């Protein structure tokens, strides 16, 4: 699986080329990123001028520990996005087989293939995206423990919409790594800030792989503010739940099965996903389809009343 063949949301430039308009004209619903992001605070100048310092890093990691209720015995580190961590994780165990239940976020498979791992249903390493992208499946701690061998990755990039479902307690199990990030729930994908949580010896190995200054000073500052703002998170969860229900109601006349997904993105079964996508694209609304299915369509959430009206009008033409 090379970079060009990896299937992701986004790709708005290609949509603009095919269907016209300017980028600013488009409503991008192809990703699961919160469309109402955390309001970025003013960044003091020294965060731009100086190398990231230890005090700011400690403040960030303390805020992360508190927000995610990380067990005190576990270690935690920050990196330039969850993807930067995914790229290093195959180095934590000897190359063998990795169990990946498809469909799921495909960067995990790409990273393990890069290091020569063979993809299977279960292996000496196992990947669980929790909740799963694109169908929103959740995994139990018992299932993960039953499959755990040498290395298990639990990717909780979308779990902050339902924090009570987190499997953070498994970070105390040797060989288990839990991933978190500020890209999805906080809507700060461009910040490139991700976290790994595991036993301290595993975190130390990952730190050595990433090297010094794995994140920027501005990312430290913004990340600390976001993770300390529990009231914003609480209100955002309520808003996302309402909007996900509204999206299901909007799409219900056009779907053939109950919706799946999360409160950040919804997965629908439609008669012809490519036709549905093209119809929306003619209205400069970008959605997500999948190369392995003719029927699955994924939509993120509109942000404003105007965006909701555009989507409602466009789906009437499907």
Buried (B, 14 or more C-beta within 10 A) or exposed (E): BEEEEEBEBBBBEEBBEEBEEEEEEBBBBBBBBBBEBBEBEEBEEEBEEEEBBEEBBEBBBBBBBEBBEBBEEBBBBBBBBBBBBBBBBBEBBEBBBBBBBEBBBBBBBBBBBEBEBEBBEBBBBBBBBBBBBBBBBBBEEEEBEEBBBBBBBBBBBBBBBBBEBBBBBBBBBEBBBBBBBBBBBBBBBEBBBBBBBBBEEBBEBBBEBBEEEBBBBBBBBBBBBBBBBEEBBEEBBEEBEEBBEBBBEBBEEBBEEEBBBBBBBBBBBBEBBEBBBBBBBEBBBBBBBBEEEEBBBBBBBBBEEEBBEBBEEBBEEB
